[in-house]
Amino acid sequence: MTHPAQTLLQMTGANTDPAPLDRAALVIIDAQREYATGRLALPRIEAALAEAGRLLELARRRRVPVFHIVQHSPPGRGVFDETGPYVEILPQVAPQPGEPVIRKRLPNAFAGTDLADRIRLTGRTEVILAGFMTHMCVSATARAALDLGLRATVVAGATATRDLPDPLGGIIPEETVHRTALAELADRFAVVVPGTAALARTDAAAEATT
């Protein structure tokens, strides 16, 4: 007997609602110039940055703690040279005073950083993730969040990725990589929502009661 496709979260009756803004911290991952004009320039970067900007505006309006994650690599690695211009945060999501900027070396934003400790100090138990790339640092961070007891919500429209070489031959288009990475996360690791509007509904409900 064939059953309709369901995620593991759905099969087990887990909560699949997006993160309530009053319980979440926003983590913007690697929104850096490398992905706009560097060797890793992404084809959908502008649309994703616009959505990330809307998400950031909502978070600030609702006083959600915001953390900016940046990749830094030693000179000679080819990308994210920490001595060059491509590690700069893009202006669409530039930090405001008081918003921490946390450097990392690995795809997982929690690895080798104090991000988890900083989030715990806010009292928040969920994270909202945006940034780059969908299949790499966003995915690694969402998976690690589960291990750390933090429920993750990924805003799909505020992420993007690139074409990848298929190890079995050919090229996998970036849209396929993006959709597949999101489907993998939604199966067990995170709630995935299309855009900021899914979170803004929580925002509107909160404002209506104040």
Buried (B, 14 or more C-beta within 10 A) or exposed (E): EEEEEEBEBEEEEEEBEBBBBEBBBBBBBBBBBBBBEBEBEBEBBEEBBBBBBBBBEBBEEBEBBBBBBBBBBEEEEEBBBBEBEBBBBBEBBEBEEEBEEBEBBEBBBBBEBEBBEBBBEEEBBBBBBBBBBBBBBBBBBBBBBBEEEBBBBBBBBBBBBBBBEEEEEEEBEBEBBBBBBBEBBBBBBBBBBEBBBBBBEBBEEEEEEE
